[in-house]
């Protein structure tokens, strides 16, 4: 498994495994698409001393948000029933290896009941099991859960590391450089773009949309973003897409602020726009109406 960046974390686990000093639970914290889950899967394969697909391994358990049977939509939280399935898995002895390993993806979305159930498991650790919690926001977890985990923080990786990976995947050099820079240090973004060119095209269109908002009258700005509010059946997916778009806008504004040659610095209040986008992201997660939030952001362009 090819890991982009995070050499310090990989070295840490190599040393811990060699010394036999592995903790019973690890909390991987960082923004989406940094590679937290990929590193957790990589370390899991090292613990199993096997490169076989994890989903076929009886000693591996992957826990994530389920799907509503009636609606077919992704559930908002990981339920207590999901955690009980993990507990059932951990009760038995390993089948093929010396230990069992579980990964909890989006652990920050554990429901209150699920967190309390997980806490009981962490309070009585098994020597033949290791659990990886992958989370974007550690503050969403109970402090008692965090205190029972060893925490690893993930940060954006160097653009040169991402570019090198893309070149290894035979991506055209100029395009690889653009993707690496545009990814903002998030390997997952670049990998998705390399595998799905239409996703990169979508990103460039959103970038152009944001650039086109500067200095325009409000009615033109509103017309430019109207399609963002088209009716979507899966509100969770729609909110996730809007958050991704706001991240693109945020990255562009940040780049403009730090670029001495930027045509926007001095002409527009870039700091005010940046703060407004950050605030909109936070309020969107709190279920504030998207249209109102975007309109507030537009007033700062």
C-alpha positions, -999 to +999 in steps of 0.1 A: +000+000+000+015+033-012+013+060+015+018+096+005+036+115+033+031+109+071+066+094+074+068+103+111+036+083+119+047+053+098+081+053+115+064+055+149+043+024+142+073+005+127+092+011+160+062+003+182+056-030+163+092-040+164+094-033+202+061-050+209+047-019+225+015-014+206-013+004+224-048-012+225-065+019+208-053+047+186-071+079+176-062+093+142-072+130+139-072+152+109-092+168+081-108+146+054-086+132+026-053+134+045-049+096+044-060+087+080-080+056+071-054+046+045-026+047+071-048+028+096-054+001+069-017+000+061-007-004+098-034-031+101-018-051+072+016-048+090+001-061+122-013-091+102+019-094+083-002-098+052-010-078+021-042-097+014-074-076+011-086-067+046-123-072+037-116-110+033-097-112+067-119-128+095-097-110+121-106-075+107-137-054+114-145-021+096-172+000+112-187+030+095-221+048+092-248+025+079-275+030+053-311+035+061-330+005+048-361+024+037-345+055+022-311+041+010-294+073+024-264+074+047-272+075+084-262+107+102-245+088+131-229+054+139-255+037+161-252+017+193-262-014+173-232-009+151-209-008+181-225-038+195-216-056+163-180-046+170-182-058+205-195-092+193-165-094+169-140-087+197-154-114+220-139-143+200-103-153+197-084-144+165-088-169+137-056-165+116-034-140+133-021-131+168-047-104+172-078-088+159-080-053+145-109-029+140-111+004+123-139+029+132-143+054+103-158+088+110-156+081+148-166+117+155-201+107+142-206+081+169-240+086+186-241+093+223-252+057+230-226+043+206-198+063+224-209+050+258-209+014+245-175+019+229-162+034+262-170+001+279-149-018+254-120+006+258-122+004+296-116-034+294-089-037+266-080-071+252-044-079+247-052-096+214-071-066+198-062-032+185-088-005+176-082+025+153-106+054+156-105+077+126-119+112+133-121+147+118-129+163+152-116+148+184-137+172+205-168+154+193-157+123+212-160+118+249-130+129+269-130+095+285-127+079+251-099+102+240-079+095+273-079+058+265-065+062+231-030+072+219-036+101+195-019+107+162-024+140+144-024+142+106-014+173+087-013+183+050+017+167+032+042+184+009+030+191-026+062+175-039+053+142-023+019+143-039+034+153-073+059+124-071+030+099-065+010+113-094+041+111-117+045+074-106+008+069-118+018+082-152-001+115-149+012+141-174+038+162-156+022+197-160-012+182-149+005+164-119+020+197-108-014+215-110-032+187-091-005+186-064-007+223-059-045+224-061-048+195-035-036+218-008-016+190+008-045+165+008-034+133-009-070+120-011-080+149-034-052+143-058-058+105-059-095+111-067-086+136-094-061+112-110-086+083-110-116+105-120-106+133-144-142+146-143-138+153-106-108+175-113-128+192-140-155+199-115-129+213-091-115+237-117-151+249-125-158+256-088-124+274-087-135+295-117-169+302-101-152+315-069-128+337-089-158+351-109-176+363-077-150+390-069-162+425-076-196+415-092-229+430-081-249+408-058-276+399-084-249+384-106-233+366-077-266+351-067-272+339-103-238+323-103-245+302-072-282+294-078-275+258-089-260+251-055-295+251-040-312+228-065-334+203-047-314+173-036-330+142-020-300+132+001-294+162+024-263+147+040-247+143+006-258+178-005-243+193+027-211+174+022-208+187-014-214+223-003-187+219+024-163+207-003-172+237-025-166+261+005-132+244+011-123+252-026-133+288-021-114+289+012-082+276-004-085+301-032-089+330-009-060+318+013-038+315-018-048+350-029-040+365+005-005+350+006+004+358-030+021+392-033+011+394-069-026+387-063-049+411-080-074+408-052-052+418-022-057+454-014-087+457-037-109+434-016-112+425+020-097+390+017-095+384+054-132+393+058-141+369+030-119+341+045-136+345+079-170+345+064-164+312+046-150+296+077-181+308+096-204+295+069-187+260+071-192+259+109-229+270+107-236+246+078-225+217+101-249+231+127-277+228+101-282+265+094-300+270+060-274+269+032-288+297+011-286+322+039-250+312+047-239+315+011-256+349+007-237+361+038-204+350+022-212+367-011-216+401+007-179+399+015-166+394-021 
